[in-house]
Amino acid sequence: MPFCPKCKYEFVEGLDRCPDCDAKLVDKLPEKHEVSIKWVLLSILSSPIMAEMVKETLKNRGIQSFIKTDVLNAAFLAKGTSTAGSFAKIFVPEEDKKSAEEILKSISDIK
Ligand SMILES: [Zn+2]
């Protein structure tokens, strides 16, 4: 089964790109200890640029993270909550969530 190396999702045979993030799917996730990481959603950010910034900051503090970018679909847009575009979900390992939240908070305070 193909996997998305970014989203860690498994997809049906026949796809070669992830429908979510357009990453090239791999046959298998690398057999590393990181497979056992439980990823939890840290935050949903309004822009992928902001997400990259958070990711970079987390990395500097030794926390892994990954970003899943979603393009807003029609149903979401219909709610009229924000402007068209994409938003980004940022995930961190469950064990690092607390510290990541504090880092995220300190970033938001600066802004
Ligand atoms: Zn993906």
py3Dmol code that shows the C-alpha trace and the ligand (Angstrom):
import py3Dmol

protein = """\
ATOM      1  CA  MET A   1       0.000   0.000   0.000  1.00  0.00           C
ATOM      2  CA  PRO A   2       1.319   3.473  -0.773  1.00  0.00           C
ATOM      3  CA  PHE A   3       1.891   5.851   2.068  1.00  0.00           C
ATOM      4  CA  CYS A   4       2.233   9.598   2.157  1.00  0.00           C
ATOM      5  CA  PRO A   5       5.545  10.330   3.861  1.00  0.00           C
ATOM      6  CA  LYS A   6       4.229  13.676   5.062  1.00  0.00           C
ATOM      7  CA  CYS A   7       0.737  12.880   6.284  1.00  0.00           C
ATOM      8  CA  LYS A   8       1.563   9.303   7.303  1.00  0.00           C
ATOM      9  CA  TYR A   9      -1.665   8.199   5.725  1.00  0.00           C
ATOM     10  CA  GLU A  10      -2.102   5.014   3.863  1.00  0.00           C
ATOM     11  CA  PHE A  11      -3.783   5.139   0.486  1.00  0.00           C
ATOM     12  CA  VAL A  12      -5.311   2.693  -1.918  1.00  0.00           C
ATOM     13  CA  GLU A  13      -3.206   1.146  -4.668  1.00  0.00           C
ATOM     14  CA  GLY A  14      -2.956   3.144  -7.845  1.00  0.00           C
ATOM     15  CA  LEU A  15      -2.328   6.580  -6.434  1.00  0.00           C
ATOM     16  CA  ASP A  16       1.131   7.990  -6.769  1.00  0.00           C
ATOM     17  CA  ARG A  17       0.580  11.371  -5.213  1.00  0.00           C
ATOM     18  CA  CYS A  18      -1.051  12.316  -1.960  1.00  0.00           C
ATOM     19  CA  PRO A  19      -4.458  13.929  -2.537  1.00  0.00           C
ATOM     20  CA  ASP A  20      -3.897  16.079   0.537  1.00  0.00           C
ATOM     21  CA  CYS A  21      -0.419  17.469   0.164  1.00  0.00           C
ATOM     22  CA  ASP A  22       0.648  16.321  -3.284  1.00  0.00           C
ATOM     23  CA  ALA A  23       3.722  14.581  -1.945  1.00  0.00           C
ATOM     24  CA  LYS A  24       4.998  11.602  -3.826  1.00  0.00           C
ATOM     25  CA  LEU A  25       3.702   8.489  -2.134  1.00  0.00           C
ATOM     26  CA  VAL A  26       6.119   5.863  -0.956  1.00  0.00           C
ATOM     27  CA  ASP A  27       5.516   2.132  -0.779  1.00  0.00           C
ATOM     28  CA  LYS A  28       6.387   1.963   2.825  1.00  0.00           C
ATOM     29  CA  LEU A  29       7.154   4.326   5.638  1.00  0.00           C
ATOM     30  CA  PRO A  30      10.755   4.094   6.747  1.00  0.00           C
ATOM     31  CA  GLU A  31      11.181   1.449   9.407  1.00  0.00           C
ATOM     32  CA  LYS A  32      12.443   3.708  12.110  1.00  0.00           C
ATOM     33  CA  HIS A  33      11.559   4.276  15.693  1.00  0.00           C
ATOM     34  CA  GLU A  34       9.615   7.336  14.613  1.00  0.00           C
ATOM     35  CA  VAL A  35       6.897   5.055  13.312  1.00  0.00           C
ATOM     36  CA  SER A  36       5.791   4.668  16.895  1.00  0.00           C
ATOM     37  CA  ILE A  37       5.365   8.398  17.401  1.00  0.00           C
ATOM     38  CA  LYS A  38       1.831   9.389  18.116  1.00  0.00           C
ATOM     39  CA  TRP A  39       1.214  12.628  16.256  1.00  0.00           C
ATOM     40  CA  VAL A  40      -1.287  15.037  17.685  1.00  0.00           C
ATOM     41  CA  LEU A  41      -2.662  18.231  16.251  1.00  0.00           C
ATOM     42  CA  LEU A  42      -0.976  21.210  17.839  1.00  0.00           C
ATOM     43  CA  SER A  43      -2.702  24.010  16.042  1.00  0.00           C
ATOM     44  CA  ILE A  44      -4.376  25.121  12.869  1.00  0.00           C
ATOM     45  CA  LEU A  45      -2.662  28.123  11.418  1.00  0.00           C
ATOM     46  CA  SER A  46      -4.112  30.508   8.941  1.00  0.00           C
ATOM     47  CA  SER A  47      -1.170  30.388   6.617  1.00  0.00           C
ATOM     48  CA  PRO A  48       1.411  27.839   5.554  1.00  0.00           C
ATOM     49  CA  ILE A  49       4.083  30.517   5.979  1.00  0.00           C
ATOM     50  CA  MET A  50       3.163  30.895   9.632  1.00  0.00           C
ATOM     51  CA  ALA A  51       3.199  27.127   9.953  1.00  0.00           C
ATOM     52  CA  GLU A  52       6.710  26.948   8.516  1.00  0.00           C
ATOM     53  CA  MET A  53       7.789  29.535  11.022  1.00  0.00           C
ATOM     54  CA  VAL A  54       6.344  27.550  13.902  1.00  0.00           C
ATOM     55  CA  LYS A  55       7.921  24.393  12.579  1.00  0.00           C
ATOM     56  CA  GLU A  56      11.307  26.074  12.393  1.00  0.00           C
ATOM     57  CA  THR A  57      10.968  27.410  15.919  1.00  0.00           C
ATOM     58  CA  LEU A  58       9.979  23.996  17.242  1.00  0.00           C
ATOM     59  CA  LYS A  59      12.919  22.433  15.447  1.00  0.00           C
ATOM     60  CA  ASN A  60      15.255  24.885  17.121  1.00  0.00           C
ATOM     61  CA  ARG A  61      13.876  23.696  20.450  1.00  0.00           C
ATOM     62  CA  GLY A  62      14.392  20.086  19.477  1.00  0.00           C
ATOM     63  CA  ILE A  63      10.766  19.253  18.771  1.00  0.00           C
ATOM     64  CA  GLN A  64       9.812  17.458  15.612  1.00  0.00           C
ATOM     65  CA  SER A  65       6.738  18.547  13.781  1.00  0.00           C
ATOM     66  CA  PHE A  66       5.078  18.211  10.465  1.00  0.00           C
ATOM     67  CA  ILE A  67       2.697  20.363   8.548  1.00  0.00           C
ATOM     68  CA  LYS A  68      -0.328  19.291   6.653  1.00  0.00           C
ATOM     69  CA  THR A  69      -1.641  21.918   4.331  1.00  0.00           C
ATOM     70  CA  ASP A  70      -5.243  21.883   3.317  1.00  0.00           C
ATOM     71  CA  VAL A  71      -6.762  23.871   0.583  1.00  0.00           C
ATOM     72  CA  LEU A  72     -10.086  25.137   1.698  1.00  0.00           C
ATOM     73  CA  ASN A  73     -12.851  23.305  -0.001  1.00  0.00           C
ATOM     74  CA  ALA A  74     -16.100  24.771  -1.183  1.00  0.00           C
ATOM     75  CA  ALA A  75     -18.054  23.592   1.832  1.00  0.00           C
ATOM     76  CA  PHE A  76     -15.652  25.303   4.156  1.00  0.00           C
ATOM     77  CA  LEU A  77     -15.631  28.504   2.175  1.00  0.00           C
ATOM     78  CA  ALA A  78     -19.403  28.604   2.235  1.00  0.00           C
ATOM     79  CA  LYS A  79     -19.225  29.265   5.956  1.00  0.00           C
ATOM     80  CA  GLY A  80     -17.588  32.542   5.108  1.00  0.00           C
ATOM     81  CA  THR A  81     -15.241  32.397   8.045  1.00  0.00           C
ATOM     82  CA  SER A  82     -12.214  33.688   6.264  1.00  0.00           C
ATOM     83  CA  THR A  83     -10.719  34.528   2.956  1.00  0.00           C
ATOM     84  CA  ALA A  84     -10.024  31.909   0.356  1.00  0.00           C
ATOM     85  CA  GLY A  85      -6.721  30.191   0.520  1.00  0.00           C
ATOM     86  CA  SER A  86      -5.111  27.461   2.402  1.00  0.00           C
ATOM     87  CA  PHE A  87      -4.482  26.787   6.003  1.00  0.00           C
ATOM     88  CA  ALA A  88      -2.034  24.537   7.676  1.00  0.00           C
ATOM     89  CA  LYS A  89      -2.335  22.060  10.461  1.00  0.00           C
ATOM     90  CA  ILE A  90       0.747  21.481  12.489  1.00  0.00           C
ATOM     91  CA  PHE A  91       1.322  18.182  14.230  1.00  0.00           C
ATOM     92  CA  VAL A  92       3.769  17.331  16.987  1.00  0.00           C
ATOM     93  CA  PRO A  93       4.519  14.132  18.880  1.00  0.00           C
ATOM     94  CA  GLU A  94       2.085  13.715  21.739  1.00  0.00           C
ATOM     95  CA  GLU A  95       4.865  13.710  24.314  1.00  0.00           C
ATOM     96  CA  ASP A  96       6.064  17.111  23.118  1.00  0.00           C
ATOM     97  CA  LYS A  97       2.677  18.716  22.863  1.00  0.00           C
ATOM     98  CA  LYS A  98       2.855  20.591  26.156  1.00  0.00           C
ATOM     99  CA  SER A  99       6.172  22.235  25.426  1.00  0.00           C
ATOM    100  CA  ALA A 100       5.151  22.880  21.851  1.00  0.00           C
ATOM    101  CA  GLU A 101       2.022  24.655  23.043  1.00  0.00           C
ATOM    102  CA  GLU A 102       4.095  26.934  25.217  1.00  0.00           C
ATOM    103  CA  ILE A 103       6.446  27.708  22.375  1.00  0.00           C
ATOM    104  CA  LEU A 104       3.506  28.405  20.118  1.00  0.00           C
ATOM    105  CA  LYS A 105       2.045  30.705  22.721  1.00  0.00           C
ATOM    106  CA  SER A 106       5.272  32.643  22.993  1.00  0.00           C
ATOM    107  CA  ILE A 107       5.306  33.053  19.222  1.00  0.00           C
ATOM    108  CA  SER A 108       1.752  34.354  19.192  1.00  0.00           C
ATOM    109  CA  ASP A 109       2.575  36.808  21.950  1.00  0.00           C
ATOM    110  CA  ILE A 110       5.271  38.391  19.838  1.00  0.00           C
ATOM    111  CA  LYS A 111       2.856  38.987  17.040  1.00  0.00           C
TER     112      LYS A 111
END
"""
ligand_1 = """\
1
ZN
Zn 0.092 13.854 2.190
"""
view = py3Dmol.view(width=600, height=400)
view.addModel(protein, "pdb")
view.setStyle({"model": 0}, {"cartoon": {"style": "trace"}})
view.addModel(ligand_1, "xyz")
view.setStyle({"model": 1}, {"stick": {}})
view.zoomTo()
view.show()
